């Protein structure tokens, strides 16, 4: 038989020979690796190909540490979980921790040292520092300024202390864009020194929040959320907490409040005065509207009735004298809070401020400016003119993760090592120390802040690992009596060090509470009159202060209350929008002190009259391919004396209508009452249930010819219950699902088309009346219906039920008819219109090294495939294999989903419904239990507990 030939005349054998030759040539063209690569002769301990390893580490936010456990596969960090031993994470995460792995692999990260914009190297910088170190030694550091963010790292504090000792005339400055300077100044007024309060929401039966947001984004969100949630379950009984929220703009804390009232910041301060007056303070009379006065009076009654278990919190829009007044109130009611020394002080030496540095720069008193991990050219208050004044310093050194707005102005830029690839240490808000442990060797030629400070001291060979160990060796030595042999001490230290790395927490390192005595009653400033329009600034719930602007997961994460993505907007109440002649999506110009920005309008119920709000973190010009050119820069309106509240701003429409991007409308009134049951503690005590509260749902089985799923051969029947009373809308579950399951980003253009790929969303339901919103949060994954409407309509049986009751999607069968999506009443299915993770990625998301982040246990879906929540079936399968390998049954609680692990309040419970002693089976018997759209007869395995509130009896003074 003659050989087969193609159109070009080559036989099949010849074509294969040519193909093999091409592969050989291509392989030979690759450069030889710098280091010898050999296979394992003896496999390293604990390393098995494809088997994940988990290491404890710490991630920073605003300078504070949150303990985490990072999963690594074959040397690639792919998933962050909380560390249950760490007091700031308690086993949970927030959106910033979950998204850290994406930032690690960001192609836009700074990769090399730069000198004046040209590529250089670390050796060149060290050579340039030699004459400077010599001059600093001779002049005692005169003209040298060091600018950092908040520093809680014991090692970096030790290094900075050494620097200041070596160069006594050098000055260290610290600036954190999200710092609440009023709180620190208020503590100084009340106690004579700046202390840090540590409120315990788990011990508070009554909480009054005055424009504070303990449940909102921030380094203490997880601890506060867990404490709040522990008092919001029926088991708390008489200890079920009551939350009063008086706030200028809608925030997550106000969304969970039993009584909420919207007031301008000026009147919120008067509410504090009225509370103090009711508790016996000899202050001036408060000037409050009648409704606010009634609410404050009722709150004061509760505070007095729960002495020792009542707490008042003040937010950043209140001035220092009112913070001090709140401290006095807490002293009167025996509030459950501790006072500790600020974790960012170095042996009693507090850093100078950013305004002090700006003045020195403007005066030409700074010859050498070193900036570590900060971006003041972007986020400094506008009236400091930092970018212009910094040019007066001849030598400017910048360390940062990106070549950002400050880096391009520096003489030298050094790429910073990512926390997941560096050694270090951090303290939590309560002072607990933990080690930052690398999961991977640095991807680029980067340096840590500790290594840069060592270079400033003339120490050229310092390594972060050695510096961290030396810090804790000295700390351990200082705490010992000095007896014993050096060898024994070294062995003891090594054993202690290994334990710290394993646990992720330095034992007994939390700050000791200080006995502060009775706080002083401050002299109050006169009541401030309301202006025409007050602008309130907040940290952004997804990009924080702007440092996460280039993280695509966070850009596409919907804001908790507005559902906005890929940008920020100026929020106004519906009444304020009508008064000013603007509507949703209109572009307006807002001006303060002669400086203005243009920003679209978002009409959001719940704003106080005469108040607008805007989040920080947008308007970046040098963020990277993801974050540049998105949103409006609120820092351009900030002043050093008006960081969070700017009075008397001007607003003018521009006549343009760019619109804003949102992912879901907020469901209000009738539909909310049908699908989002809300119970009170009183109604629960009377025997009312969620299904009686929700007329749109029906109890009991529905007529069907199909039997319910009974589980597989082992009897497992997986299910989930979500307690809406505990959900604070933080979106940690959303990003955790995205990380775990390789869920792609679609980008703003696709969002504008109504497309989204998240497998889990958080719906917002408003049960309040017009002008008095009462929002609640409802996470919605796939319902895994026992009678799934998606299954019978699929022509190729791609949507099917497995033996354990899971609704699964067979990707290689799916032909993209989207019948299942059309037939799903919950709208939880996502269709890949484009290859979002397979050749048609948004912006730079298809570039190396981003694919290294993907979870190898979950397939990366191609274009034209329907996908959805799977209850993390890969985790179920992994646990089952482990149980089979060990010859034991699958243990109770052995399988957890990514969303469940992330939730800071433990609102999500997953387990085996066939196990009658499991938590999920117990919760399904609760009177608050209901099924979303249960009247349709779909028998969802994902069900809910009704939102439970505790309003004051017979009180409607807030209009709710």
LINVENMO-V763206 format. One record per backbone hydrogen bond with DSSP energy under -1.0 kcal/mol. NH is the residue of the N-H (numbers start at 1). CO is the residue of the C=O. E is the energy in kcal/mol with one decimal. If there is no record, write none. Layout:
NH;CO;E
NH;CO;E
//
This chain:
6;10;-2.2
9;6;-1.5
12;4;-1.5
15;11;-2.5
16;12;-2.2
17;13;-2.0
18;14;-2.3
19;15;-2.2
20;16;-2.4
21;17;-2.0
22;18;-2.0
23;19;-1.9
24;20;-2.2
25;21;-2.4
26;22;-2.4
27;23;-2.4
28;24;-2.4
29;25;-1.4
30;27;-1.1
47;44;-1.6
51;48;-2.4
53;72;-3.0
55;70;-2.2
57;68;-2.6
59;66;-2.1
61;64;-2.1
64;61;-1.9
65;427;-2.0
66;59;-2.1
68;57;-2.5
69;81;-3.1
70;55;-3.1
71;79;-3.0
72;53;-3.5
73;76;-2.4
76;73;-1.6
78;71;-2.8
79;71;-1.2
81;69;-2.8
83;67;-1.3
86;83;-1.8
89;86;-1.1
90;86;-3.0
91;83;-1.1
92;89;-2.7
93;902;-1.9
98;94;-2.3
99;95;-1.8
100;97;-1.2
103;99;-1.5
104;100;-1.8
105;101;-1.4
106;103;-1.0
109;106;-1.7
110;401;-3.2
114;413;-2.6
115;118;-3.0
116;411;-2.3
118;115;-1.9
120;113;-3.2
125;121;-1.6
126;122;-2.5
127;123;-2.2
128;124;-1.9
129;125;-1.8
133;129;-3.0
134;130;-1.9
135;131;-2.1
136;132;-3.1
137;133;-2.1
138;134;-1.7
139;135;-2.6
141;136;-1.9
144;141;-2.2
145;368;-2.7
146;171;-2.6
147;370;-3.1
148;173;-2.2
157;153;-2.8
158;154;-2.1
159;155;-2.3
160;156;-2.8
161;157;-2.6
162;158;-2.2
163;159;-2.2
164;160;-2.7
165;161;-1.9
166;162;-2.4
167;163;-2.4
169;140;-3.1
170;167;-2.0
171;144;-1.9
173;146;-3.8
174;352;-2.4
175;148;-2.4
179;176;-2.3
181;179;-1.1
184;180;-1.4
185;181;-2.4
186;182;-2.7
187;183;-2.1
188;184;-1.8
189;185;-1.9
190;186;-2.0
191;187;-2.8
192;188;-1.8
196;340;-2.9
198;338;-2.7
200;336;-2.4
203;200;-1.4
204;201;-1.0
205;309;-3.1
206;309;-1.6
207;242;-2.6
208;311;-2.6
209;244;-3.2
210;313;-3.1
211;246;-2.2
216;213;-1.5
221;218;-1.5
224;220;-2.3
225;221;-3.0
226;222;-2.5
227;223;-2.3
228;224;-2.7
229;225;-2.6
230;226;-1.7
231;228;-1.3
232;229;-1.6
236;233;-2.3
237;234;-2.2
239;236;-2.6
240;237;-1.9
241;231;-2.2
242;205;-2.0
244;207;-3.1
245;259;-2.9
246;209;-2.9
247;261;-1.9
255;251;-2.0
256;252;-1.3
257;254;-1.0
258;243;-2.0
259;243;-1.8
261;245;-2.4
263;247;-1.3
268;264;-1.8
269;265;-1.9
270;266;-1.0
271;267;-1.6
272;268;-1.5
273;269;-1.7
274;270;-2.4
275;271;-2.3
276;272;-2.4
277;273;-2.4
278;274;-2.2
279;275;-1.2
280;277;-1.4
281;276;-2.7
283;281;-1.5
293;289;-2.6
294;290;-2.4
295;291;-2.0
296;292;-2.7
297;293;-2.2
298;294;-2.2
299;295;-2.6
300;296;-2.7
301;297;-1.7
302;298;-1.8
303;299;-2.5
304;300;-2.4
305;301;-2.0
306;302;-1.4
308;333;-3.3
309;306;-2.4
311;206;-2.3
313;208;-2.8
315;210;-2.1
318;315;-1.4
323;319;-1.7
324;320;-2.6
325;321;-1.5
326;322;-2.1
327;323;-2.1
328;324;-1.9
329;325;-2.3
330;326;-2.6
331;327;-1.9
332;328;-1.9
333;329;-1.8
335;330;-2.5
337;335;-2.0
338;198;-1.9
340;196;-2.3
345;342;-1.3
346;349;-1.9
349;346;-2.9
352;172;-3.1
357;353;-1.6
358;354;-2.7
359;355;-2.2
360;356;-2.0
361;357;-2.6
362;358;-2.6
363;359;-1.8
364;361;-1.4
365;360;-2.6
367;143;-1.6
368;143;-2.4
369;395;-3.1
370;145;-2.8
371;397;-3.3
372;147;-2.7
373;399;-2.5
378;375;-1.6
379;375;-2.3
380;376;-1.7
382;638;-1.1
384;381;-1.7
385;382;-1.5
389;385;-2.5
390;386;-2.7
392;389;-1.7
393;390;-1.8
395;367;-2.0
397;369;-2.9
398;412;-2.5
399;371;-2.6
400;414;-2.0
404;402;-1.7
408;404;-1.9
409;406;-1.2
410;407;-1.2
411;396;-1.4
412;396;-2.6
413;114;-2.7
414;398;-3.2
416;400;-2.1
417;447;-1.8
421;418;-2.3
424;436;-1.7
426;434;-2.3
428;432;-2.6
431;428;-2.1
434;426;-2.2
436;424;-2.9
439;420;-3.1
445;111;-1.2
446;444;-2.2
447;415;-2.2
452;448;-1.9
453;449;-2.3
454;450;-1.9
455;451;-1.8
456;452;-1.8
457;453;-1.1
458;455;-1.5
459;454;-2.6
467;463;-2.2
468;464;-2.5
469;465;-2.2
470;466;-2.3
471;467;-1.9
472;468;-1.9
473;469;-2.3
474;470;-2.5
475;471;-2.1
476;472;-2.4
477;473;-2.4
478;474;-2.5
479;475;-1.2
480;477;-1.1
489;485;-2.4
490;486;-2.6
491;487;-2.2
492;488;-2.5
493;489;-2.5
494;490;-2.5
495;491;-2.2
496;492;-2.4
497;493;-3.0
498;494;-2.3
499;495;-1.8
500;496;-2.2
501;497;-2.4
502;498;-2.0
503;499;-2.9
504;500;-2.7
506;433;-3.0
511;430;-2.4
514;339;-3.2
520;190;-2.3
534;610;-2.7
535;646;-3.0
536;612;-2.9
537;644;-2.4
538;614;-1.6
540;544;-2.4
544;540;-1.1
546;543;-2.4
548;543;-1.3
549;546;-1.6
551;548;-1.8
555;551;-2.1
556;552;-1.8
559;564;-1.8
563;559;-1.8
565;661;-2.2
566;555;-2.7
570;600;-3.0
571;613;-2.6
572;602;-2.3
577;573;-2.5
578;574;-2.0
579;575;-2.3
580;576;-1.6
581;578;-1.0
582;577;-2.5
585;601;-3.2
586;583;-2.3
587;656;-2.7
588;599;-2.4
589;652;-3.2
590;597;-2.5
591;650;-2.7
592;595;-3.0
595;592;-2.0
597;590;-2.0
599;588;-2.4
601;586;-2.0
602;570;-2.5
604;572;-2.9
608;248;-2.3
611;608;-1.4
612;534;-2.7
613;571;-1.6
614;536;-2.0
616;538;-2.5
619;630;-3.1
628;624;-1.7
629;620;-3.2
634;632;-1.0
636;633;-1.1
637;634;-1.8
639;642;-1.5
642;639;-1.4
646;535;-2.9
649;533;-2.4
650;591;-2.7
652;589;-2.0
654;587;-2.4
659;585;-2.1
663;563;-1.8
667;764;-2.1
669;766;-1.3
673;669;-2.2
674;670;-1.5
675;671;-2.0
676;672;-2.2
679;947;-3.2
681;949;-1.7
684;680;-2.4
685;681;-2.1
686;682;-1.3
687;684;-1.4
688;683;-2.3
690;927;-2.4
693;689;-1.6
694;690;-1.5
697;694;-1.7
715;712;-1.6
718;804;-1.2
719;911;-2.3
720;941;-1.7
721;909;-2.7
722;943;-2.1
723;907;-2.8
724;945;-1.7
726;723;-1.5
735;731;-1.9
736;732;-2.2
737;733;-2.3
738;734;-1.8
739;735;-2.6
740;736;-2.6
741;737;-2.2
743;738;-1.6
751;747;-2.0
752;748;-2.3
754;751;-2.0
755;750;-2.3
761;780;-1.4
763;778;-2.6
765;776;-2.4
766;667;-3.3
767;774;-2.3
772;769;-2.6
776;765;-2.3
778;763;-2.5
780;761;-3.7
786;939;-2.8
787;938;-2.5
791;788;-1.0
794;791;-1.1
800;808;-2.2
802;806;-2.4
805;802;-1.6
808;800;-2.8
810;798;-3.2
813;810;-1.5
814;810;-1.3
822;818;-1.9
823;819;-1.8
830;867;-2.9
832;865;-1.9
833;831;-1.6
836;834;-2.2
838;835;-1.4
840;835;-2.7
845;842;-2.5
847;844;-1.8
850;847;-1.5
852;849;-2.0
853;850;-2.2
854;851;-1.2
858;855;-1.7
864;832;-2.8
867;830;-3.0
875;872;-1.6
876;872;-1.4
877;873;-2.6
878;874;-2.1
879;875;-2.4
880;876;-2.3
881;877;-2.4
882;878;-2.1
883;879;-2.3
884;880;-2.5
885;881;-2.5
886;882;-1.9
888;883;-2.3
894;891;-1.8
901;897;-2.2
902;898;-1.8
903;899;-1.4
909;721;-2.5
911;719;-2.2
913;717;-3.7
915;912;-1.1
918;915;-2.0
922;918;-2.0
923;919;-2.5
924;920;-1.4
925;922;-1.4
926;923;-1.7
929;926;-1.5
930;944;-2.7
934;931;-1.7
936;933;-1.9
937;934;-1.6
941;783;-1.9
942;783;-1.8
943;720;-2.5
944;930;-2.9
945;722;-2.2
946;928;-2.3
947;677;-1.7
949;679;-2.8
955;952;-1.3
959;956;-1.9
//
